[in-house]
Amino acid sequence: MKTLLSVIDSNSIAAAARKENLTPSAVVQRLRALEDEIGAALVRRAGHSMRATEAGTAVVEAARRIVEMAESLPGLANQNEEIGRVRVGIIHSMTTGLLPEILTSMKEKRPGIHVEVQPGQSSDLFQRIIDGNLDAAILVEPPFAIPKEFTWHELRKDPLVLLCSSDETENDPVALLKDAPFIRYDRKHWGGRSAENYLRRLKINPQEKYELDSLEAIAVLVNKGLGVSLVPDWLPPWPDGLSLRKISLDGAPFRGVGIIFPRLTSNERLVKAFAEEARVAAKLKNDAALVA
């Protein structure tokens, strides 16, 4: 079942083989054995990709539940030990700024917990938490009330700053926002909405040039002198070799980043262990940033 899910999720025999640490021929053999057992073709080739058949689509969610239950058995059988898997979603700006510290701490203190990392956008990760396809997620605080059946712990606050090239001589952020080409952080992102709200509050219509969904890409374009931007001051490291200025803003909003997980779940102990390590790692990073 796990091999089937890997093929369907990646649309590739080769990618599934890498994920499962198998040869492509072994993946094909497992698929054929499963199809023979079920009595129907579950995947088929479509161009260069592998796609689920109608039968494969019908069984995929049940297969996910079976795999999840099977992987939770070690933890259920060892109630006094931290053994099992935790599926964690994380926004891209935290994959370098916070995730390495969390995983290092988990490896040292809780080696029995396998952390499966799935990067993504906040809105997508939140929906996957709601659907039960993730055990926890580190994301931007939603712009709406979090359902009561979920726990939210804030990890840090990223203030909105004006980002410009170090060659820029103007110091007035309002003047820059009015006159300079503007590189917008995608408004579809929850973090990007704070910039939009700030501009509306100041009644500024910037000379918009680009709209991107990657903070790192925005930083690179600003470094090239292609414009200015409003971005959350996310945890380093930032892309190497940049020469940028961050200008503070009066009354700037903050982007809250935290971890969310269900209050009740079959691997509650493991999820709470991960959340605790995330909180400790975030505090250490936040304290180090203040000193710097």
ZALUMVO-695084 format. One record per residue (C-alpha): residue in one letter; x, y, z. Coordinates in Angstrom, 2 decimals. Layout:
REM residues N
(pt 'a'; (X; Y; Z))
...
This chain:
REM residues 292
(pt 'm'; (0.00; 0.00; 0.00))
(pt 'k'; (2.78; 2.43; 0.90))
(pt 't'; (4.47; 1.88; -2.46))
(pt 'l'; (1.18; 2.54; -4.27))
(pt 'l'; (0.77; 5.83; -2.41))
(pt 's'; (4.34; 6.86; -3.22))
(pt 'v'; (3.73; 6.27; -6.92))
(pt 'i'; (0.40; 8.13; -6.92))
(pt 'd'; (1.73; 11.07; -4.89))
(pt 's'; (4.88; 11.50; -7.00))
(pt 'n'; (3.37; 10.43; -10.36))
(pt 's'; (6.60; 8.55; -10.94))
(pt 'i'; (8.00; 5.04; -10.53))
(pt 'a'; (11.55; 6.43; -10.22))
(pt 'a'; (10.60; 9.00; -7.57))
(pt 'a'; (8.68; 6.37; -5.59))
(pt 'a'; (11.70; 4.07; -5.77))
(pt 'r'; (13.95; 6.79; -4.32))
(pt 'k'; (11.49; 7.54; -1.53))
(pt 'e'; (11.05; 3.87; -0.62))
(pt 'n'; (14.75; 3.08; -1.06))
(pt 'l'; (13.91; 0.45; -3.68))
(pt 't'; (14.84; -0.21; -7.28))
(pt 'p'; (12.27; 0.82; -9.92))
(pt 's'; (11.78; -2.84; -10.84))
(pt 'a'; (11.00; -3.66; -7.20))
(pt 'v'; (8.36; -0.89; -7.16))
(pt 'v'; (6.78; -2.31; -10.32))
(pt 'q'; (6.76; -5.81; -8.81))
(pt 'r'; (5.03; -4.57; -5.66))
(pt 'l'; (2.43; -2.71; -7.71))
(pt 'r'; (1.70; -5.79; -9.83))
(pt 'a'; (1.37; -7.97; -6.73))
(pt 'l'; (-1.07; -5.49; -5.17))
(pt 'e'; (-3.08; -5.20; -8.37))
(pt 'd'; (-3.25; -9.01; -8.64))
(pt 'e'; (-4.50; -9.17; -5.04))
(pt 'i'; (-7.13; -6.48; -5.55))
(pt 'g'; (-8.06; -7.62; -9.05))
(pt 'a'; (-7.82; -4.29; -10.80))
(pt 'a'; (-5.21; -2.00; -12.36))
(pt 'l'; (-4.43; 0.81; -9.89))
(pt 'v'; (-2.04; 3.01; -11.89))
(pt 'r'; (-1.29; 3.56; -15.56))
(pt 'r'; (1.20; 5.55; -17.56))
(pt 'a'; (0.04; 8.87; -18.98))
(pt 'g'; (2.84; 10.39; -21.05))
(pt 'h'; (5.89; 10.53; -18.79))
(pt 's'; (3.82; 10.26; -15.60))
(pt 'm'; (2.06; 7.52; -13.67))
(pt 'r'; (-1.57; 8.28; -12.86))
(pt 'a'; (-4.12; 6.54; -10.66))
(pt 't'; (-6.81; 4.64; -12.50))
(pt 'e'; (-10.44; 4.89; -11.47))
(pt 'a'; (-9.90; 1.88; -9.21))
(pt 'g'; (-6.71; 3.42; -7.80))
(pt 't'; (-8.51; 6.68; -7.02))
(pt 'a'; (-11.27; 4.72; -5.28))
(pt 'v'; (-8.88; 2.96; -2.90))
(pt 'v'; (-6.27; 5.66; -2.28))
(pt 'e'; (-7.85; 7.24; 0.83))
(pt 'a'; (-8.48; 3.84; 2.41))
(pt 'a'; (-4.87; 2.95; 1.61))
(pt 'r'; (-3.66; 6.10; 3.38))
(pt 'r'; (-5.62; 5.16; 6.51))
(pt 'i'; (-4.24; 1.62; 6.42))
(pt 'v'; (-0.65; 2.87; 6.11))
(pt 'e'; (-1.18; 5.45; 8.86))
(pt 'm'; (-2.62; 2.83; 11.21))
(pt 'a'; (0.21; 0.41; 10.45))
(pt 'e'; (2.86; 3.04; 11.12))
(pt 's'; (1.23; 4.01; 14.42))
(pt 'l'; (1.37; 0.43; 15.76))
(pt 'p'; (4.89; 0.74; 17.24))
(pt 'g'; (3.82; 3.72; 19.29))
(pt 'l'; (0.64; 2.01; 20.44))
(pt 'a'; (2.55; -1.10; 21.45))
(pt 'n'; (5.18; 0.92; 23.33))
(pt 'q'; (3.11; 3.30; 25.40))
(pt 'n'; (6.06; 4.25; 27.59))
(pt 'e'; (8.42; 4.89; 24.67))
(pt 'e'; (8.53; 7.54; 21.97))
(pt 'i'; (8.48; 5.36; 18.87))
(pt 'g'; (6.65; 6.08; 15.65))
(pt 'r'; (6.16; 8.55; 12.83))
(pt 'v'; (5.04; 12.19; 12.80))
(pt 'r'; (4.00; 13.85; 9.52))
(pt 'v'; (4.89; 17.53; 9.71))
(pt 'g'; (4.14; 20.30; 7.24))
(pt 'i'; (6.28; 23.44; 7.23))
(pt 'i'; (6.34; 26.70; 5.28))
(pt 'h'; (9.36; 27.24; 3.06))
(pt 's'; (10.89; 30.14; 5.04))
(pt 'm'; (11.10; 27.89; 8.11))
(pt 't'; (12.74; 24.94; 6.32))
(pt 't'; (16.13; 26.66; 6.63))
(pt 'g'; (15.46; 29.05; 9.50))
(pt 'l'; (14.08; 26.61; 12.07))
(pt 'l'; (13.69; 23.05; 10.79))
(pt 'p'; (17.38; 22.02; 10.99))
(pt 'e'; (17.49; 22.87; 14.71))
(pt 'i'; (14.28; 20.95; 15.38))
(pt 'l'; (15.42; 17.85; 13.52))
(pt 't'; (18.84; 17.94; 15.18))
(pt 's'; (17.21; 18.08; 18.61))
(pt 'm'; (14.77; 15.30; 17.71))
(pt 'k'; (17.64; 13.09; 16.54))
(pt 'e'; (19.55; 13.65; 19.77))
(pt 'k'; (16.72; 13.53; 22.31))
(pt 'r'; (13.95; 11.51; 20.65))
(pt 'p'; (15.61; 9.17; 18.12))
(pt 'g'; (12.64; 6.80; 18.08))
(pt 'i'; (10.42; 9.39; 16.40))
(pt 'h'; (10.65; 9.51; 12.61))
(pt 'v'; (9.74; 12.96; 11.29))
(pt 'e'; (8.34; 13.06; 7.76))
(pt 'v'; (8.67; 16.63; 6.46))
(pt 'q'; (6.30; 18.05; 3.85))
(pt 'p'; (6.98; 21.68; 2.78))
(pt 'g'; (4.15; 23.84; 1.48))
(pt 'q'; (2.14; 27.06; 1.70))
(pt 's'; (0.30; 27.91; 4.90))
(pt 's'; (-3.20; 27.66; 3.45))
(pt 'd'; (-2.47; 24.27; 1.88))
(pt 'l'; (-0.82; 22.91; 5.02))
(pt 'f'; (-3.75; 24.09; 7.14))
(pt 'q'; (-6.21; 22.25; 4.91))
(pt 'r'; (-4.11; 19.10; 5.11))
(pt 'i'; (-4.18; 19.33; 8.91))
(pt 'i'; (-7.96; 19.69; 8.81))
(pt 'd'; (-8.23; 16.70; 6.46))
(pt 'g'; (-6.05; 14.57; 8.73))
(pt 'n'; (-3.22; 14.21; 6.20))
(pt 'l'; (-0.69; 15.87; 8.55))
(pt 'd'; (-0.06; 15.41; 12.26))
(pt 'a'; (1.29; 18.94; 12.79))
(pt 'a'; (2.27; 21.98; 10.75))
(pt 'i'; (4.46; 25.03; 11.22))
(pt 'l'; (2.76; 27.83; 9.32))
(pt 'v'; (1.64; 31.45; 9.32))
(pt 'e'; (-1.18; 32.15; 11.75))
(pt 'p'; (-4.47; 31.89; 9.84))
(pt 'p'; (-6.46; 35.11; 9.24))
(pt 'f'; (-9.46; 33.47; 10.95))
(pt 'a'; (-10.28; 31.67; 14.19))
(pt 'i'; (-8.58; 28.30; 14.60))
(pt 'p'; (-11.08; 25.48; 15.27))
(pt 'k'; (-11.31; 24.49; 18.94))
(pt 'e'; (-10.28; 20.90; 18.26))
(pt 'f'; (-6.78; 22.12; 17.33))
(pt 't'; (-3.96; 23.48; 19.46))
(pt 'w'; (-1.95; 26.53; 18.33))
(pt 'h'; (1.40; 27.57; 19.82))
(pt 'e'; (3.02; 30.74; 18.49))
(pt 'l'; (6.72; 30.27; 17.76))
(pt 'r'; (7.72; 33.77; 16.65))
(pt 'k'; (6.51; 37.09; 15.23))
(pt 'd'; (8.05; 38.41; 12.01))
(pt 'p'; (7.67; 42.21; 11.69))
(pt 'l'; (6.92; 43.61; 8.25))
(pt 'v'; (9.92; 45.54; 6.88))
(pt 'l'; (10.66; 47.49; 3.73))
(pt 'l'; (13.36; 45.71; 1.76))
(pt 'c'; (15.56; 47.70; -0.61))
(pt 's'; (18.98; 47.50; -2.21))
(pt 's'; (21.94; 48.75; -0.18))
(pt 'd'; (22.56; 51.23; -3.03))
(pt 'e'; (19.25; 52.97; -2.28))
(pt 't'; (19.85; 56.36; -0.60))
(pt 'e'; (16.24; 57.21; 0.27))
(pt 'n'; (15.39; 56.48; 3.93))
(pt 'd'; (11.70; 57.37; 3.95))
(pt 'p'; (9.74; 54.11; 3.52))
(pt 'v'; (6.59; 55.94; 2.43))
(pt 'a'; (8.48; 57.75; -0.34))
(pt 'l'; (10.00; 54.49; -1.51))
(pt 'l'; (6.64; 52.72; -1.55))
(pt 'k'; (5.13; 55.54; -3.61))
(pt 'd'; (7.94; 56.12; -6.09))
(pt 'a'; (10.03; 52.94; -6.47))
(pt 'p'; (9.04; 49.86; -8.50))
(pt 'f'; (7.28; 47.47; -6.14))
(pt 'i'; (7.86; 43.72; -5.88))
(pt 'r'; (4.85; 42.27; -4.12))
(pt 'y'; (4.77; 39.23; -1.86))
(pt 'd'; (1.94; 37.12; -3.31))
(pt 'r'; (-1.41; 38.21; -1.86))
(pt 'k'; (-2.65; 34.62; -1.96))
(pt 'h'; (-0.23; 33.86; 0.88))
(pt 'w'; (-1.41; 34.66; 4.39))
(pt 'g'; (1.94; 36.39; 5.00))
(pt 'g'; (1.46; 38.48; 1.85))
(pt 'r'; (-1.88; 39.79; 3.00))
(pt 's'; (-0.29; 41.79; 5.81))
(pt 'a'; (1.65; 43.83; 3.24))
(pt 'e'; (-1.53; 44.48; 1.28))
(pt 'n'; (-3.37; 45.57; 4.44))
(pt 'y'; (-0.50; 47.89; 5.39))
(pt 'l'; (-0.53; 49.56; 1.97))
(pt 'r'; (-4.29; 50.04; 2.15))
(pt 'r'; (-4.00; 51.55; 5.60))
(pt 'l'; (-1.51; 54.12; 4.28))
(pt 'k'; (-3.62; 54.57; 1.11))
(pt 'i'; (-0.59; 53.82; -1.08))
(pt 'n'; (-0.93; 52.37; -4.57))
(pt 'p'; (2.61; 51.20; -5.37))
(pt 'q'; (4.07; 50.94; -8.85))
(pt 'e'; (3.72; 47.18; -8.92))
(pt 'k'; (6.22; 45.41; -11.14))
(pt 'y'; (6.25; 41.77; -10.00))
(pt 'e'; (4.25; 39.54; -7.68))
(pt 'l'; (6.10; 36.47; -6.40))
(pt 'd'; (5.32; 33.71; -3.93))
(pt 's'; (8.93; 33.15; -2.80))
(pt 'l'; (10.52; 35.40; -0.19))
(pt 'e'; (14.00; 34.27; -1.24))
(pt 'a'; (13.28; 35.17; -4.88))
(pt 'i'; (11.98; 38.60; -3.82))
(pt 'a'; (15.18; 39.23; -1.85))
(pt 'v'; (17.30; 38.36; -4.90))
(pt 'l'; (15.33; 40.71; -7.18))
(pt 'v'; (15.54; 43.55; -4.68))
(pt 'n'; (19.28; 42.96; -4.41))
(pt 'k'; (19.49; 43.42; -8.21))
(pt 'g'; (17.91; 46.86; -7.85))
(pt 'l'; (14.69; 45.83; -9.58))
(pt 'g'; (12.47; 47.34; -6.90))
(pt 'v'; (11.54; 47.44; -3.23))
(pt 's'; (9.28; 45.10; -1.29))
(pt 'l'; (7.33; 44.64; 1.91))
(pt 'v'; (8.25; 41.31; 3.47))
(pt 'p'; (8.16; 39.65; 6.89))
(pt 'd'; (11.61; 39.72; 8.48))
(pt 'w'; (11.93; 35.95; 8.47))
(pt 'l'; (14.52; 33.88; 10.30))
(pt 'p'; (17.94; 33.62; 8.65))
(pt 'p'; (19.73; 32.27; 6.77))
(pt 'w'; (18.76; 34.43; 3.81))
(pt 'p'; (20.21; 33.78; 0.33))
(pt 'd'; (23.99; 34.20; 0.22))
(pt 'g'; (25.74; 37.17; -1.33))
(pt 'l'; (22.96; 39.74; -0.93))
(pt 's'; (23.50; 43.38; -0.01))
(pt 'l'; (20.16; 44.64; 1.30))
(pt 'r'; (18.70; 47.21; 3.65))
(pt 'k'; (15.76; 46.53; 5.97))
(pt 'i'; (13.85; 49.69; 6.86))
(pt 's'; (11.57; 49.52; 9.90))
(pt 'l'; (7.98; 50.68; 9.48))
(pt 'd'; (5.88; 52.73; 11.90))
(pt 'g'; (2.97; 50.64; 13.12))
(pt 'a'; (4.05; 47.68; 11.00))
(pt 'p'; (2.00; 44.50; 11.36))
(pt 'f'; (3.54; 41.19; 12.34))
(pt 'r'; (3.35; 37.78; 10.73))
(pt 'g'; (2.72; 35.24; 13.45))
(pt 'v'; (4.32; 31.84; 12.84))
(pt 'g'; (3.35; 28.88; 14.98))
(pt 'i'; (2.70; 25.17; 15.18))
(pt 'i'; (-0.77; 23.67; 14.95))
(pt 'f'; (-1.86; 20.11; 15.73))
(pt 'p'; (-5.05; 18.24; 16.72))
(pt 'r'; (-5.87; 18.07; 20.42))
(pt 'l'; (-6.82; 14.41; 20.12))
(pt 't'; (-4.93; 12.00; 17.88))
(pt 's'; (-3.69; 8.40; 17.96))
(pt 'n'; (-0.05; 9.54; 18.20))
(pt 'e'; (-0.71; 12.47; 20.52))
(pt 'r'; (2.40; 11.84; 22.64))
(pt 'l'; (4.68; 11.92; 19.61))
(pt 'v'; (3.10; 15.06; 18.16))
(pt 'k'; (3.39; 16.89; 21.47))
(pt 'a'; (7.04; 15.82; 21.70))
(pt 'f'; (7.72; 17.36; 18.29))
(pt 'a'; (5.81; 20.52; 19.23))
(pt 'e'; (7.88; 20.90; 22.39))
(pt 'e'; (11.14; 20.60; 20.45))
(pt 'a'; (9.82; 23.17; 17.95))
(pt 'r'; (9.06; 25.63; 20.76))
(pt 'v'; (12.50; 25.17; 22.34))
(pt 'a'; (14.28; 25.55; 18.99))
(pt 'a'; (12.26; 28.68; 18.14))
(pt 'k'; (13.08; 30.29; 21.48))
(pt 'l'; (16.80; 29.64; 21.00))
(pt 'k'; (16.69; 31.09; 17.47))
(pt 'n'; (14.67; 34.10; 18.57))
(pt 'd'; (17.05; 34.82; 21.45))
(pt 'a'; (20.07; 34.50; 19.16))
(pt 'a'; (18.48; 36.89; 16.64))
(pt 'l'; (17.96; 39.50; 19.37))
(pt 'v'; (21.61; 39.28; 20.44))
(pt 'a'; (22.76; 39.60; 16.83))
